[in-house]
Amino acid sequence: MSAKPYILVSSGGRWWISFGSSRHGPFISKQIAIDAAIRLARVDFAVGRPARVLLDDKDGRQSVLYDSSH
């Protein structure tokens, strides 16, 4: 089973968590958004669904911030 991605994106000076066709936020800081995304990913993992938190950078690359498989 592939991990559900929670992707952190910055837009208009705010941070959002994008997952599937949904968005959660806005958050006033990057760290608050990271913490919220990791909490969401841990809930998924607790019920048997692997999840990852990814950060989009300005060049379109993604960094893995949390991976429930590790």
MMTF fields as JSON, N, C-alpha, C and O atoms, coordinates in Angstrom:
{
  "mmtfVersion": "1.0.0",
  "mmtfProducer": "UNKNOWN",
  "numBonds": 279,
  "numAtoms": 280,
  "numGroups": 70,
  "numChains": 1,
  "numModels": 1,
  "chainsPerModel": [1],
  "groupsPerChain": [70],
  "chainIdList": ["A"],
  "bondAtomList": [4, 2, 8, 6, 12, 10, 16, 14, 20, 18, 24, 22, 28, 26, 32, 30, 36, 34, 40, 38, 44, 42, 48, 46, 52, 50, 56, 54, 60, 58, 64, 62, 68, 66, 72, 70, 76, 74, 80, 78, 84, 82, 88, 86, 92, 90, 96, 94, 100, 98, 104, 102, 108, 106, 112, 110, 116, 114, 120, 118, 124, 122, 128, 126, 132, 130, 136, 134, 140, 138, 144, 142, 148, 146, 152, 150, 156, 154, 160, 158, 164, 162, 168, 166, 172, 170, 176, 174, 180, 178, 184, 182, 188, 186, 192, 190, 196, 194, 200, 198, 204, 202, 208, 206, 212, 210, 216, 214, 220, 218, 224, 222, 228, 226, 232, 230, 236, 234, 240, 238, 244, 242, 248, 246, 252, 250, 256, 254, 260, 258, 264, 262, 268, 266, 272, 270, 276, 274],
  "bondOrderList": [1, 1, 1, 1, 1, 1, 1, 1, 1, 1, 1, 1, 1, 1, 1, 1, 1, 1, 1, 1, 1, 1, 1, 1, 1, 1, 1, 1, 1, 1, 1, 1, 1, 1, 1, 1, 1, 1, 1, 1, 1, 1, 1, 1, 1, 1, 1, 1, 1, 1, 1, 1, 1, 1, 1, 1, 1, 1, 1, 1, 1, 1, 1, 1, 1, 1, 1, 1, 1],
  "groupList": [{"groupName": "MET", "atomNameList": ["N", "CA", "C", "O"], "elementList": ["N", "C", "C", "O"], "formalChargeList": [0, 0, 0, 0], "bondAtomList": [1, 0, 2, 1, 3, 2], "bondOrderList": [1, 1, 2], "singleLetterCode": "M", "chemCompType": "L-PEPTIDE LINKING"}, {"groupName": "SER", "atomNameList": ["N", "CA", "C", "O"], "elementList": ["N", "C", "C", "O"], "formalChargeList": [0, 0, 0, 0], "bondAtomList": [1, 0, 2, 1, 3, 2], "bondOrderList": [1, 1, 2], "singleLetterCode": "S", "chemCompType": "L-PEPTIDE LINKING"}, {"groupName": "ALA", "atomNameList": ["N", "CA", "C", "O"], "elementList": ["N", "C", "C", "O"], "formalChargeList": [0, 0, 0, 0], "bondAtomList": [1, 0, 2, 1, 3, 2], "bondOrderList": [1, 1, 2], "singleLetterCode": "A", "chemCompType": "L-PEPTIDE LINKING"}, {"groupName": "LYS", "atomNameList": ["N", "CA", "C", "O"], "elementList": ["N", "C", "C", "O"], "formalChargeList": [0, 0, 0, 0], "bondAtomList": [1, 0, 2, 1, 3, 2], "bondOrderList": [1, 1, 2], "singleLetterCode": "K", "chemCompType": "L-PEPTIDE LINKING"}, {"groupName": "PRO", "atomNameList": ["N", "CA", "C", "O"], "elementList": ["N", "C", "C", "O"], "formalChargeList": [0, 0, 0, 0], "bondAtomList": [1, 0, 2, 1, 3, 2], "bondOrderList": [1, 1, 2], "singleLetterCode": "P", "chemCompType": "L-PEPTIDE LINKING"}, {"groupName": "TYR", "atomNameList": ["N", "CA", "C", "O"], "elementList": ["N", "C", "C", "O"], "formalChargeList": [0, 0, 0, 0], "bondAtomList": [1, 0, 2, 1, 3, 2], "bondOrderList": [1, 1, 2], "singleLetterCode": "Y", "chemCompType": "L-PEPTIDE LINKING"}, {"groupName": "ILE", "atomNameList": ["N", "CA", "C", "O"], "elementList": ["N", "C", "C", "O"], "formalChargeList": [0, 0, 0, 0], "bondAtomList": [1, 0, 2, 1, 3, 2], "bondOrderList": [1, 1, 2], "singleLetterCode": "I", "chemCompType": "L-PEPTIDE LINKING"}, {"groupName": "LEU", "atomNameList": ["N", "CA", "C", "O"], "elementList": ["N", "C", "C", "O"], "formalChargeList": [0, 0, 0, 0], "bondAtomList": [1, 0, 2, 1, 3, 2], "bondOrderList": [1, 1, 2], "singleLetterCode": "L", "chemCompType": "L-PEPTIDE LINKING"}, {"groupName": "VAL", "atomNameList": ["N", "CA", "C", "O"], "elementList": ["N", "C", "C", "O"], "formalChargeList": [0, 0, 0, 0], "bondAtomList": [1, 0, 2, 1, 3, 2], "bondOrderList": [1, 1, 2], "singleLetterCode": "V", "chemCompType": "L-PEPTIDE LINKING"}, {"groupName": "GLY", "atomNameList": ["N", "CA", "C", "O"], "elementList": ["N", "C", "C", "O"], "formalChargeList": [0, 0, 0, 0], "bondAtomList": [1, 0, 2, 1, 3, 2], "bondOrderList": [1, 1, 2], "singleLetterCode": "G", "chemCompType": "PEPTIDE LINKING"}, {"groupName": "ARG", "atomNameList": ["N", "CA", "C", "O"], "elementList": ["N", "C", "C", "O"], "formalChargeList": [0, 0, 0, 0], "bondAtomList": [1, 0, 2, 1, 3, 2], "bondOrderList": [1, 1, 2], "singleLetterCode": "R", "chemCompType": "L-PEPTIDE LINKING"}, {"groupName": "TRP", "atomNameList": ["N", "CA", "C", "O"], "elementList": ["N", "C", "C", "O"], "formalChargeList": [0, 0, 0, 0], "bondAtomList": [1, 0, 2, 1, 3, 2], "bondOrderList": [1, 1, 2], "singleLetterCode": "W", "chemCompType": "L-PEPTIDE LINKING"}, {"groupName": "PHE", "atomNameList": ["N", "CA", "C", "O"], "elementList": ["N", "C", "C", "O"], "formalChargeList": [0, 0, 0, 0], "bondAtomList": [1, 0, 2, 1, 3, 2], "bondOrderList": [1, 1, 2], "singleLetterCode": "F", "chemCompType": "L-PEPTIDE LINKING"}, {"groupName": "HIS", "atomNameList": ["N", "CA", "C", "O"], "elementList": ["N", "C", "C", "O"], "formalChargeList": [0, 0, 0, 0], "bondAtomList": [1, 0, 2, 1, 3, 2], "bondOrderList": [1, 1, 2], "singleLetterCode": "H", "chemCompType": "L-PEPTIDE LINKING"}, {"groupName": "GLN", "atomNameList": ["N", "CA", "C", "O"], "elementList": ["N", "C", "C", "O"], "formalChargeList": [0, 0, 0, 0], "bondAtomList": [1, 0, 2, 1, 3, 2], "bondOrderList": [1, 1, 2], "singleLetterCode": "Q", "chemCompType": "L-PEPTIDE LINKING"}, {"groupName": "ASP", "atomNameList": ["N", "CA", "C", "O"], "elementList": ["N", "C", "C", "O"], "formalChargeList": [0, 0, 0, 0], "bondAtomList": [1, 0, 2, 1, 3, 2], "bondOrderList": [1, 1, 2], "singleLetterCode": "D", "chemCompType": "L-PEPTIDE LINKING"}],
  "groupTypeList": [0, 1, 2, 3, 4, 5, 6, 7, 8, 1, 1, 9, 9, 10, 11, 11, 6, 1, 12, 9, 1, 1, 10, 13, 9, 4, 12, 6, 1, 3, 14, 6, 2, 6, 15, 2, 2, 6, 10, 7, 2, 10, 8, 15, 12, 2, 8, 9, 10, 4, 2, 10, 8, 7, 7, 15, 15, 3, 15, 9, 10, 14, 1, 8, 7, 5, 15, 1, 1, 13],
  "groupIdList": [1, 2, 3, 4, 5, 6, 7, 8, 9, 10, 11, 12, 13, 14, 15, 16, 17, 18, 19, 20, 21, 22, 23, 24, 25, 26, 27, 28, 29, 30, 31, 32, 33, 34, 35, 36, 37, 38, 39, 40, 41, 42, 43, 44, 45, 46, 47, 48, 49, 50, 51, 52, 53, 54, 55, 56, 57, 58, 59, 60, 61, 62, 63, 64, 65, 66, 67, 68, 69, 70],
  "secStructList": [7, 7, 7, 3, 3, 3, 3, 3, 3, 3, 3, 6, 6, 3, 3, 3, 3, 3, 3, 6, 6, 3, 3, 3, 3, 3, 3, 1, 1, 2, 2, 2, 2, 2, 2, 2, 2, 2, 2, 2, 2, 2, 2, 2, 2, 2, 6, 6, 7, 7, 3, 3, 3, 3, 3, 3, 7, 6, 6, 1, 7, 3, 3, 3, 3, 3, 3, 6, 6, 7],
  "xCoordList": [0.847, 0.0, 0.898, 1.823, 0.619, 1.444, 1.01, -0.142, 1.957, 1.711, 0.88, 1.115, -0.086, -0.887, -0.014, 0.568, 0.088, 0.929, 0.157, -0.937, 0.743, 0.288, 1.349, 2.492, 0.977, 1.951, 1.784, 0.696, 2.87, 2.854, 3.18, 4.182, 2.315, 2.529, 2.322, 1.499, 3.078, 2.957, 2.22, 2.528, 1.242, 0.476, -0.01, -0.68, 0.331, -0.139, 0.359, -0.334, 1.556, 2.106, 1.573, 1.894, 0.771, 0.213, 0.625, 1.067, 0.483, 0.827, -0.424, -1.343, -0.45, -1.584, -1.085, 0.065, -1.972, -1.713, -2.649, -3.87, -2.068, -2.835, -2.796, -1.725, -3.974, -4.038, -5.236, -6.375, -4.937, -5.988, -6.532, -5.761, -7.824, -8.437, -8.797, -9.519, -8.294, -8.624, -7.429, -6.276, -7.739, -6.724, -7.124, -8.31, -6.153, -6.382, -5.547, -4.358, -6.141, -5.412, -6.306, -7.518, -5.753, -4.326, -3.703, -4.391, -2.39, -1.596, -0.706, -0.237, -0.469, 0.297, 1.799, 2.544, 2.243, 3.683, 3.924, 3.079, 5.093, 5.509, 5.562, 5.102, 6.113, 6.252, 4.9, 4.731, 3.945, 2.605, 1.977, 1.324, 2.165, 1.639, 2.316, 1.656, 3.628, 4.366, 3.827, 3.549, 3.682, 3.183, 1.785, 1.504, 0.913, -0.447, -0.436, -1.183, 0.4, 0.476, 0.995, 0.501, 1.98, 2.507, 1.439, 1.328, 0.661, -0.435, -1.434, -1.862, -1.805, -2.728, -2.145, -2.846, -0.869, -0.213, -0.166, -0.345, 0.07, 0.111, -1.261, -1.35, -2.318, -3.673, -3.913, -4.426, -3.544, -3.672, -2.901, -3.427, -1.669, -0.83, -1.425, -1.348, -2.014, -2.61, -3.751, -4.04, -4.402, -5.497, -5.069, -5.902, -3.762, -3.245, -2.972, -2.718, -3.02, -2.737, -1.399, -1.274, -0.41, 0.869, 0.692, -0.154, 1.503, 1.391, 2.76, 3.663, 2.886, 4.115, 3.759, 2.705, 4.648, 4.513, 5.632, 6.809, 5.244, 6.185, 6.132, 5.081, 7.273, 7.363, 7.72, 8.76, 6.844, 7.137, 8.065, 7.823, 9.135, 9.981, 9.661, 8.841, 10.293, 9.995, 10.36, 9.845, 11.245, 11.661, 10.821, 11.111, 9.782, 8.919, 9.396, 8.782, 10.489, 10.975, 10.275, 9.756, 10.269, 9.637, 10.65, 11.451, 10.599, 11.418, 10.494, 9.392, 10.945, 10.163, 10.474, 11.624, 9.437, 9.61, 9.218, 9.702, 8.336, 7.868, 7.43, 6.792, 7.776, 7.379, 7.019, 7.871, 5.767, 5.321, 5.985, 5.905, 6.641, 7.309, 8.675, 9.31, 9.147, 10.452, 10.342, 11.358],
  "yCoordList": [-1.171, 0.0, 1.241, 1.345, 2.177, 3.38, 4.359, 4.369, 5.167, 6.113, 7.293, 7.818, 7.698, 8.878, 10.11, 10.287, 10.967, 12.151, 13.349, 13.68, 13.97, 15.262, 16.256, 16.201, 17.16, 18.045, 19.465, 20.037, 20.023, 21.386, 22.363, 22.217, 23.366, 24.384, 25.769, 25.96, 26.718, 28.108, 28.881, 28.761, 29.676, 30.481, 31.74, 31.672, 32.874, 34.137, 34.422, 35.07, 33.946, 34.185, 33.262, 33.429, 32.3, 31.311, 29.918, 29.719, 28.963, 27.568, 26.718, 26.934, 25.757, 24.854, 23.418, 23.155, 22.485, 21.059, 20.571, 20.687, 20.03, 19.51, 17.986, 17.389, 17.36, 15.897, 15.496, 15.881, 14.706, 14.337, 15.597, 16.413, 15.759, 16.953, 17.979, 18.937, 17.779, 18.662, 19.491, 19.149, 20.595, 21.447, 21.724, 21.862, 21.806, 22.107, 23.322, 23.362, 24.304, 25.514, 26.718, 26.562, 27.895, 28.218, 28.193, 28.283, 28.068, 28.117, 29.345, 29.717, 29.977, 31.22, 31.014, 31.953, 29.779, 29.526, 28.149, 27.256, 28.016, 26.742, 25.661, 24.544, 25.968, 24.96, 24.474, 23.283, 25.374, 24.963, 24.036, 23.057, 24.331, 23.472, 22.11, 21.088, 22.088, 20.817, 19.973, 18.786, 20.577, 19.848, 19.277, 18.134, 20.073, 19.612, 18.47, 17.503, 18.581, 17.521, 16.218, 15.141, 16.311, 15.104, 14.469, 13.244, 15.279, 14.727, 13.978, 12.876, 14.572, 13.905, 12.589, 11.58, 12.606, 11.392, 10.306, 9.128, 10.69, 9.705, 9.087, 7.908, 9.86, 9.311, 8.263, 7.18, 8.587, 7.602, 6.33, 5.227, 6.478, 5.318, 4.487, 3.258, 5.155, 4.448, 3.53, 2.547, 3.845, 2.994, 2.147, 1.626, 2.021, 1.091, 1.647, 0.883, 2.964, 3.565, 4.308, 5.277, 3.875, 4.589, 6.004, 6.247, 6.926, 8.318, 8.995, 8.586, 10.038, 10.831, 12.309, 12.705, 13.12, 14.571, 15.077, 14.795, 15.827, 16.334, 17.861, 18.463, 18.468, 19.919, 20.266, 19.849, 21.041, 21.539, 22.735, 23.641, 22.747, 23.934, 24.758, 24.353, 25.884, 26.806, 26.244, 26.713, 25.243, 24.635, 23.425, 22.76, 23.124, 21.996, 20.663, 19.625, 20.695, 19.457, 19.258, 20.205, 18.018, 17.711, 17.091, 16.241, 17.533, 16.954, 16.16, 16.606, 14.988, 14.172, 14.645, 14.604, 15.095, 15.551, 14.489, 14.484, 13.586, 12.498, 11.347, 11.553, 10.146, 8.941, 7.892, 7.483, 7.459, 6.525, 5.157, 4.356, 4.886, 3.583, 3.557, 2.502, 4.671, 4.721, 4.954, 5.021],
  "zCoordList": [0.0, 0.0, 0.0, 0.806, -0.907, -0.951, 0.14, 0.575, 0.56, 1.645, 1.148, 0.06, 1.955, 1.647, 1.842, 2.912, 0.824, 0.974, 1.544, 1.087, 2.528, 3.032, 2.574, 3.03, 1.678, 1.047, 1.593, 1.533, 2.124, 2.652, 1.533, 0.832, 1.377, 0.354, 0.956, 1.852, 0.448, 0.868, -0.217, -1.402, 0.207, -0.746, -0.045, 0.985, -0.608, -0.048, 1.351, 2.136, 1.678, 3.003, 4.085, 5.261, 3.698, 4.639, 4.203, 3.072, 5.095, 4.814, 4.811, 5.601, 3.919, 3.733, 3.698, 3.345, 4.072, 3.915, 2.819, 2.93, 1.772, 0.65, 0.704, 0.813, 0.627, 0.589, -0.253, 0.012, -1.28, -2.219, -2.881, -3.386, -2.883, -3.466, -2.401, -2.675, -1.188, -0.061, 0.373, 0.109, 1.048, 1.66, 3.089, 3.389, 3.97, 5.377, 5.716, 5.401, 6.346, 6.698, 6.496, 6.341, 6.493, 6.478, 7.869, 8.886, 7.88, 9.1, 9.032, 7.956, 10.177, 10.176, 10.073, 9.792, 10.304, 10.173, 9.569, 9.628, 8.997, 8.418, 9.486, 9.25, 10.656, 11.709, 12.216, 12.479, 12.355, 12.796, 11.755, 12.115, 10.489, 9.42, 9.426, 9.237, 9.642, 9.714, 10.867, 10.693, 12.03, 13.198, 12.944, 13.305, 12.324, 12.03, 11.017, 11.16, 10.006, 8.984, 9.581, 9.248, 10.453, 11.099, 11.994, 12.044, 12.692, 13.502, 12.614, 12.957, 11.474, 10.545, 10.028, 9.952, 9.676, 9.172, 10.241, 9.935, 11.478, 12.569, 12.829, 13.17, 12.673, 12.812, 11.72, 11.999, 10.487, 9.411, 9.74, 9.593, 10.18, 10.491, 11.625, 11.608, 12.6, 13.743, 13.325, 14.008, 12.207, 11.728, 10.532, 9.79, 10.361, 9.363, 7.983, 7.051, 7.83, 6.524, 6.587, 7.335, 5.826, 5.824, 5.271, 4.411, 5.779, 5.361, 5.387, 6.116, 4.571, 4.529, 4.523, 4.023, 5.083, 5.023, 4.123, 4.349, 3.1, 2.108, 2.083, 2.302, 1.814, 1.691, 0.257, -0.253, -0.395, -1.743, -1.642, -0.846, -2.446, -2.469, -3.716, -4.539, -3.848, -4.948, -6.315, -7.33, -6.358, -7.621, -7.991, -8.986, -7.212, -7.505, -6.957, -7.205, -6.211, -5.581, -4.24, -3.649, -3.775, -2.496, -1.552, -1.942, -0.302, 0.763, 1.679, 1.998, 2.098, 3.029, 4.448, 4.883, 5.169, 6.544, 7.551, 8.683, 7.132, 8.011, 7.122, 6.089, 7.527, 6.804, 7.851, 8.64, 7.86, 8.888, 8.788, 9.72, 7.661, 7.521, 8.185, 8.219, 8.711, 9.365, 10.837, 11.529]
}
